[in-house]
Amino acid sequence: MEMDYCFTIEKNYEGTRMDSVLSLLLTEASRSYIVKLIEQGRLTVNGKVETSKKYKVKEGDVIRLEMPEPELLKVEAEDIPLDIVYEDDDLLVVNKPRGMVVHPAQGNYTGTLVNALMYHCKDRLSSINGVIRPGIVHRIDKDTSGLLMVAKNDKAHESLSEQLRVHSINRRYVALVYDNITKDEGTIDLPIGRDPNNRLKKRVNGESPREAITHFEVLERFGKYTLLKLRLETGRTHQIRVHMAYMKHPIVGDPLYGPAKQPSFLNGQLLHAMVLGFVHPTTGEYMEFKAELPEDFRSALKKLGVETAVSL
């Protein structure tokens, strides 16, 4: 059975190339795979087949892309370096780089965190989420960097998943957002659901909304930008990105929820999962880990003229 993706182009994508737009909207598929589908005639614009990846989209264009039935995946272990912050017999804490997909998906079967974990852990990963997502308890977006917990066995997986369910996991992020936030701190308590116009986006008060709570604190203001510390109380897909965009302060480098035209040197949103704390599934001990801002994040701040003295 083929998957049928349909999008209505919003104003902020006006004039952007088709392959660029689709690579932003279909974040789990590689750009080369998307181009291949376009060339195969699987794309229509307003009901007419479009085979040029260079087509410049217009506001209101209805884009429909057919994807063939997913292959039966046999996920292969790959010798990919991992930044392991902590490891024992039950779990790992990994510092994921920006640009790495967490688990294989259509058109993106290699080079993921799961491929790397399978090589490192062999067969010592929980099976609860199946062959595509062994060990994966929670995810962060491809273009978000930072800390993830990975379960090596089902007992650990169940414990960590329950902590996520009751909102007891300590997850703190750092983000650079557009414009000046005048309040020093605050809470965004707005439900998030599916965007009816784009099945890969989420929106405040969208379809089938679920509770979503984000706490924020201003670390430093720079006029055009504000550096924030954020704490997730819930963990909805794209939660921080959706909440900040709704507040008219989208994350810098996020063309999906912010401006389509971002600084050319950025290759993803300036969002980093810095702190991760949880109760160990076996010992019952509270453990907390911290990953400082990666070099590409700090380099981007400097290029934007943001010289921060805040200790992160």
Secondary structure, 3 states (H helix, E strand, C coil): CCEEEEEECCHHHCCCEHHHHHHHHCCCCCHHHHHHHHHCCCEEECCEECCCCCCECCCCCEEEEEECCCCCCCCCCCCCCCCEEEECCCEEEEEECCCCCCCCECCECCCCHHHHHHHHHCCCCCCCCCCCCCCECCCCCCCCEEEEEEECCHHHHHHHHHHHHCCCCEEEEEEEEECCCCCCEEEEECCEEEECCEEEEEEECCEEEECCEEEEEEEEECCCEEEEEEEECCCCCCHHHHHHHHCCCCECCCCCCCCCCCCCCCCCCCEEEEEEEEECCCCCCEEEEECCCCHHHHHHHHHCCCCCCCCC
